[in-house]
Amino acid sequence: MGHLTLHATGPAAPETVWRRYARVDEWASWSPQVKTVQAADRRLRAGLRGTVQSPVGIRAAFVVEAVDHDRRTWAWRVRLGPVRLRLHHEVRAHARGSTTSLTMTGPRLAVLAYAPLAHLALRRLVRP
C-alpha cells in the first residue's frame, strides 16, 4: 500500500476553496482530470455516490465517506476497475490565502501515477 500527502498554498480564500470542493459541479473548473461529475446531489455530503468522468472518457465510481463543512475536511473512496484509492482533503487558512492538502492511500503504483495530476489540481484549486 502507498500513502502520500500533497499540499498547495495560494491566494484564494479558504471559503472559496471549500466552496469549490463542496459543489461537485465546480470540480471540473479546477481539476483537469475531471470533465463531469454524475451524482444524485450537487453538494458534497457523506454517503454521496456517483462517477467522475475524465476528458478522455475514463469513468471512476466514488462514494463520499465523511464531510465536515465546519472544519473543511472530507474523504472519499474512488474505484477504477480493481484499483481503489482513499482520498482525504483539508482546507486551512494561510497568511497568503489558503492551504489545501490531499492524503492518498491505495496501491503504491496508482498513488504515484495519480500524484502529478492531483498536485496540479490542488494548485489550481487555491488560485483566485
N, C-alpha and C positions, 0 to 999 in steps of 0.2 A: 504494500500500500504506500502511496505517496501522499505527502502533506506539504502544502506550500501556501504562504501568505504573501499577497501583493498589496501595495499601498500606492495611493496617488493623492497629491495635495494640489489644490487650485483655488482660484478666486471666487468660485460660486458659493453662495451662502449655504449652510447646512440644510436649511428648509427647502431650498431649490433642489439640491442633490437628492434629498429624501423624496420630494415630490416626483422626481424622475424615476425613482425606484417604485414608489407606491402606485403610480398609474401605469399599468402594463402597456397601454397604448403608446407611451413615451419611450419604451425600451429601444425601439428601432432608431430613435433620434440620436442616441449616443453610443449604441452598441453595434459596431459594423457587422457582427456575426448574426444579428437578428434582423430579419426582414418583416416578419409578422408574428404576433402572439395570438393564439386561439385559446380562449378560456371563458368560463361561464361568467365571471365577473371581470370588471375592468380595473378594480382596485385590489391591491395586494392584501391577502388575508390568509391565515393558517387554514390549510385544507384545500386551497385553490389548486385545481388540476388543469392541465392544458398541454399545449405543444408550442414550441418555438420553431419557426422555420427560418433557415438561413437564406441568404441571397442566391445560393446555388441549389436550393430545393431540399436540403437535408432537414429532416424533422426530428426533434428530440422531445420526448414526453417529460413533463415535470409535475411535481407536487410540492407546494409550499408547506414546510414543516412548522415554522414559527414566524411570527411577526410581532415586533414591539414598536409601535409607532412613536411612543414617548422617548424611547432610548435610541430610535432609528437603527434598529437591527432586524435582520431577517435571515432565514435559512431555507434552502430548498434542495431537493434531490432532482437530478436530471438524468434521464436514461436515453442512450442512443444505442439500440441493439443490446448487446450484452454488457456494454460499458455503463457504469453508474458512477456519478460524481455527487458529492455533497458540497454545497457552496454556502458559506456563511458570510454575510455582508454587514458592514457597520459604517455609519457616517458620524463624524465627530467635528465639532467646531475647531477651527485652527486660526491662529493670528492672521493668516493671509486668506481666510475664507473657510475651507473645509478640507478634511482628510477623509478618504474612504478606504476601506480595506476589504479584501476578499480572501478568505481562507478556503482552499480547495482540498478535498480529501477524496482519493479514489486510486485506481490503478496508476502507478508511477508514470508510465509512458503517456497515458491520457492527460494527467495533470500537467506534465511538462509540455505536451503538444498544445494544450489549450492556453497555457500561460501567456504567450505573446499577444494573442487576441484579447484575452481578458485584461491584460495590462493596458492595452490601447483603449479598450472600452472604459476602464476606470479613469484614465487621463482625460478622455472626452467628457465623462460624467461630471467632473469637477470644473469644467470650463464654464464661463458665464453664459 
